[in-house]
């Protein structure tokens, strides 16, 4: 590396981060992007000064004329496809070429006022600050992240005329496009990140913003913004592409079907394993690990080409693991590593061992676990080993990893699904999760014996602490020895007395904002809590009476004031955690009814309630059935009464088909909702209703009122949004991001 001053800048979503890097450029300093002030990359790259930017949001208005020479501007690290971090060396020429092409394609000028919806410390977000600054425009960094309502307001007030975001965030906006009116016509520029976005989504975006120049790019850290697609002027199948090469950028497809890129923006050098190596071939082509094809100059992305292992989101190189194993154990050959497909983890890691090394299998397994831990994988269950008489190889004696994995799958004994009994209620689910975190296992059933699935006396001590933390119920080690299964433990708790047990369970601990309390079914809300970000504390409340509600629902013995009874218990738990308001509550399905009743109780106690969020809470009065549907509904209710009556006799009960916990929960929610009678005065606080668009589980002949029947019981109608998901699935996995995006603008900030 040259003798220039080398400055490390700690990555932070802040305008101060952008300002620090731009100042380094002006001072002829090379910037190294680091994770923290103690990052090992500081020593690796020879950093002499570290800058830790402060938190700073809002408008960035400085205009910069960036250099365009071959001196080194910055080193950005990427894990790439091998899970092995590598430094990407980018010159001022490479960075400026990207900015010039981008601004030319987007036809921007100094009037641009952009809402940057991605973090400033992401390559995409930082590139937007650079492009807007070069054009003489202004950039706005929102403190709370991408917010469609804030975008609408700023467009309407003429504060912004450009927006940048990744496809997943644009999908949130498109699902709630009805909030936009004439102000959508004032948007002049959009840039979209390089994740996949379908032709239909792009066409929908064009219709929503008819006067907007819309550009999507494809690129990598080593070759940022290599292609551009002008969505606003592209039609038909070409919208499925990632665009064309512009300026001096070139594409070709290698004989292996991989995308190759050449141009002044391509990084010429990488820092790998402490060594500087070339990133291009003799003709300056960068060979990516991406598959693709070229049609009429349009580039179509076809996915990754390598054999990488994606273990729960951590990307690993089989070659790296093999090399480390051989070095660690002084083994020359006889080991091969492959990705083992797994429905829950993505991949597990398979270490194949030749029979000549069978005596060292345990040693190889232990060493493999240690190596995986260096990558951040703490669950030993991700590793699988198998003895092979011979490896499947090519004509050139290269091990065929996919065939290796397939042999393992074909020859291994199938897991016994018949023996696995899933949790039947929230308490059992909490206990299963607690055991899983200690035993490093998945799919723990309620009849699994703790000591037969890997537990010992030391783990039992750890498990009692984890169970207490997860449920709020006091356990000691004697509970595990006397009741070594989840079913027995849960039953013991239920039998210890009739006094209701309530507890606060932390779903998201960090942050100083006023907390959000999730009512009814704590384990439903974990994905939502994660999606709300680390500035928003989120708590779930467990009340033992929930289990009695499920039992009563299945026996058709629910009382009409069950929600009020639960709400009072929830309020007591909430006040123990947060002695005074303002309070914020969320509930899904019947939990929404409980949340409103709890809010009424808190207000009656003189407390302030800022917000109640109803997640697909459909009141009986909000359901409209056809005559035929009403007849079928009445017949089903009569059947349930017959079953309940016969089971009340001491004859052989009429059994129900075994149902999943989700099905069981949905039935209980519906029955609880049907039995509840809302009484008393209308609730007068702020309420938002987020509806699930997929209501196919109700069957045909059913429609719903727009407000699900809530306006009758609220002093002011709820604000209504929707997400493209089914009932309970609306706060699971990717859908939780969409719901969180709708809730965030209404939550109080510290």
Phi, psi and omega in degrees: 000151182292175182274009177299155173295138182244120185243129175269131177242120181289128183296129178204140177284087187202147173297328179298329176296315179296314181299320181297316181292317179298323178293322176298319176303313183296328181271010180060038176256142174278132182261132171247122181277117186239162184274326180200175185290347179250016184301135178297341180291342178298311179290320183301323185256359178077031179297133180252346180215140180240131177248126175251100184297148175278171175284128181206125183230174179106221188266139171243118189241357184292140176259136181232139170256106188278149178293159179218066180228180187269009177286155184288125180265313184201161173239117178250135181263143176221146177283344180060211182258358186251000181073001181256111185303140177224144178271132179254117183270117184242129179273167175297325178298317181298316181293318182291325178299319178298312182299316182294316179296317182299311182292329177292314180296320183276351178057042182279158173221184187291354178279355185294133176230099194254136171269109183266106188271008176240153183304144181294335181272002170274148181306317180298310182297315180298321178299326178292317177301318181295314183295315181293319179296320179296328180278350182086015180267190180238145180240142180242124177254111181287137182293325184260011179085184185303126185218105181304323180293322177293321178298314178302313183297315183289328174294314182298326181269004177073019182279330181230156174221013179211149179218140174232139181193164177275161183306321182299326178283324176297327179295322176300316181294318181295326179292340180237036184294341182294346179287343183270144175237225183298335182298337179298334181285349181269353180286126186257329186221141173222135165239138183243139180290179193268018170287164181291139174219128187287163176302316181297320179294320179294320178295323178294321179294321177298320181291322181290323181239078190290341184253019190254138168280118185243122184234133171242146181237163170233138178184178178226170178302323181285344182207073187294141175046060182283323178237158176226140175241116174278090185300323185293338181242011179253142182232162170067211187298334180299341177292343176280349181278177174254014172102200184238168172274140179232163180065227181265008180284141178227150174238150165209161177251127182288171178299335179273003179083014182267150178284130175242140186232138175224141179162168182294345181274352185282133176294129181275334185230152174233156172251108183232127179054037178080002182242144176271123183231159180286145177256357184229162178274188184296338179257017176068024174273133172266117182267111182277174173260019180260136174275149179189177176213155178247129177224116180053043178076350177276137180262130178246123182278133184243013177098183182277152185249345187274181183262029186300153175257128177247092184263096180061032178097349177265122185267131185232149175260122176303321180298317180296319180294316178301313182299316181294320178299314181298318180293320184292322185252004181054048178248128182279318179207184181096007178232137175217139184245138181216161175277125180254110183304137180216129185294334183263326185259351189091292174220151160253168182258119178259125172251108177276136184234125177294148184302335179294343180249014186301329180292342182254016185303313182295322178297318179294320179297314180297318179294323179296319179298318178298319180295316180297326179296329178292340176268002180094011179264111184260349183269108181294343179292346178290335182272135172232143177234156179205140175274130178242139172289321173208152178271147171289126184229162175276180179295339178262016176069026175268129182296133177269100189296318181296321177292325177301314179295321181294322177299317178300314182295322181289325188262342180286150178291134178295146178292147184273089179295334181295331183277342182276122178245112185288161177297148185251351179205175185296321180298312179299320180296319177299317180293320178299318179294323179296315177298316182300322181292331180274316184275352182057046179230158176246165175054049174283126181270162184285349177254006177287135178276125184307318186275351178262353180244026172114356182279150174224186185295323179293316178295329179297320177298314179296321182294322180297321177295317182292321178295321178295317179296321185285330187244342184081002180262135183284121176243153168231171187296335178297329178301318183290322181288326181273334181225078190279007176240159179298319181300314181294319180298312181297321179294321180298319179297317181295328184276349187282352178161166181268349182295130181295138177257128177230148181204155175262128178245124182286122175259329176210112192270323189285166178103153183247004178290157174304137188287162173249128181256128181259124186253135170073099178090064189304323186285352174288337195260001187299315180297322178296316179300316179299322185285342181282350175093165186277007174262357185242105175295139180224132179234140171258150181243126176254128176234126185299338179296341178303318182295324178293326177298316179299316180297314180296324180297317181290339179259006181055041181241025182288139174269157185285350180251023181299322181296320180295319179297314179295317183301320180297319178294318178298317181300319179300317180292319180299314183293329175297323180280318182228096188301333181218160183285187003285147182254154178224126188233148174220142177213140178257141179057235179298335176300333176294319176299315180298321180297317178295316179297321178294320178298321178296318180296316180299319179293323177297333178275004178087013181266157178267134175242118183281321190203141168235126179252123178258119180257101178053043178271104185257113177285152177306324180288350179267000182258131178241120182248147172288166180303313181298321179294323178296321179296313180298321179297317180295319179298317181296319179297322178295319178300318180296322178295321178297314180300315180298319181295313181296320180292338178286338173280157182274044175260181179295122183295150172281115185279148171266155173297145177296126183242156175292163179299324181295316179297316179301315181294317180300317179298316180295319178301312182299316182291321178296319179297318182293329184274342187281138176242114179284125183233170177083189185286163179293150176280135190252006183268182180287128179226133170241142181243121177249117187260149172272127182289330182272103178245030184295338181294342178282345182078183181284166176078014181232130171231174186225147171294151184304322183261012181058020178088006188281332187301331179297330188253003180241143180293330175225142184302149178288152169282134191245132175228172177213154175230150183277082182199169175272180191309275183290338182289350184293341177241034178240142175052230187295330182298330181299328178298318180296315180296317179300321179297329178281327183281322188312315184299340184264349183280145179289146176252151181293000000 
